[in-house]
Amino acid sequence: MSAPSVMSDLTKRIESALDDIRPYLEADGGNVRVLDVNTENVVRLEFLGNCGDCPMSTMTFKAGVEEAIRRSVPEVKSIEVVNLVT
């Protein structure tokens, strides 16, 4: 399998994992977008809408987004959110 196919498969699986939690994010006026998955299996995300500036976004990331991705796509090495409110 070529590298682009592997990355495409990873991205699809990450999107699928995020689809499971998106209804909860959307209920609060937010969402999450996959910006990049690099060759070292590092995922870069961006919180959208209310999630982008919510003081609870760290908890949302750790307990929701990160957990969903790690459970469904265990080969992901790390997950970064470019606009995480700390």
Buried (B, 14 or more C-beta within 10 A) or exposed (E): EEEEEBBEEBBEBBBEBBEEBBEEBBEEEBBBEBEEBEEEBEBBBBBBBBBBEBEEBEEBBEEBBBEBBBEBBEEBEEBEBEEBBE
